[in-house]
């Protein structure tokens, strides 16, 4: 019988990474020079996370998906995604600017035969004073204007910079240009995809003096040039009641802040549920199974889960993720 599953993260060394995934989140790993990402839940080929608890310990995520199918993910989810787990969860430590980049949507990804598009969201776990990120444009744009800015090395003038602090959240639909700035640690929820088109990489080079590859032509067709009035997710956090951060075709993400024991009923939900712990700790129980959950950890609740009892110690903040 399936039970709440925990996983061993996959760690990624990045030119812009640091050490806060270890020092802030407390994730135990062999120290990397610049650990930029911890893939906490992944079915990406070659980067699958391994189960770390129970009788399925040591199995890859997609291995158990092939065995348990709709019992793990839900009937409608399995019919849509088959043996590919549709969500990728990361923790990211930006110690320097990430490249200015964009991701394709599903339609463009299908035309290019590169799997899924990539829509994502960010929840800020920690931010240095005056830390900022880029999301979208700060004015109305079109392809010709964009290319002119890019040619003149003035792209930054057209981009929307946002000051951030702990608890901020941002939705990054496929097509929106974006970049993280230094001093930010966040949780990222995204479609299962590893396709990124770099537009600009701050003229930096690696230890061998080489620049990273840019994808100017590939990115051009992917970019959504529209401008919106506000790029930040507005939400009201009420203790012991979920606050919806994102509700899109690819995932729903709610923020749950619990300071007392609560029971979550999932009997009517035809989907798995992911708990991403962003603050505090708690004990989860479902049937006879019990697991701990602390900041920096992820628990996957199979679609067969009827209900979960959550006992904070003394409180906890969780991103609750599922397929609508």
C-alpha angles and dihedrals in degrees: 000000000000120000139179105303129214126195144210109237125236111228124214128203111219133183088234098041132109140180104277094103084069101032099039102030096031094224110165114230142136102278113260122200092239111008103189102163141029111195098211097180120015140159093176110134110259092012103062119149118236123229110250103191141052131006092319092060112141096025121122119242095247092046092064090041089060090052103040099028111168092011087068102038108015132261098272093042092050092047089053102041105020112192097351116095103229102212131066119194121197140175111213131198112195108196091164136013114298115221118278100254149160136208128218123244123239094268095053092042089053092050090051092043093232101129121247131002118241125244114165146168134213131216114191112230097176137355134185117234110285092010112157143181138198124243123165131328127308093220142023109291142180134189095267094050091045093052090049091053089047093048091051092047089241099117092122090064090064098047130096112239118198127196108223140198138179112300097026117132133199134190114217110190118194109279098034114119112230147158138183121233130216121286097036128123116183148160116241125202114191148153113275100269137113098197114128128167112205115214101175132000103192092258091279127150135203128243089283093052094253126137121225116253118268123212102207098152096040091048096051095072091044098054121104104210096193122121125219130196096234128020097181120094111243115211141153115227114214117182114251092007122094117244115208112232101169132009110176135140092267101049145344117224123192128182113225120191111188127184096165138039113286139174121224116205114210098163093114096044117099094202144072116260125221121205112203109189110215099168139011128356142267145171118249124202129185117173105318094335121102129183135171122234125197137167111297094026132109130207123195115210111202118233089250089067109118099186142347129213112214119198112184121208094229098319141336143195117212136181105221110205131184142144112266 
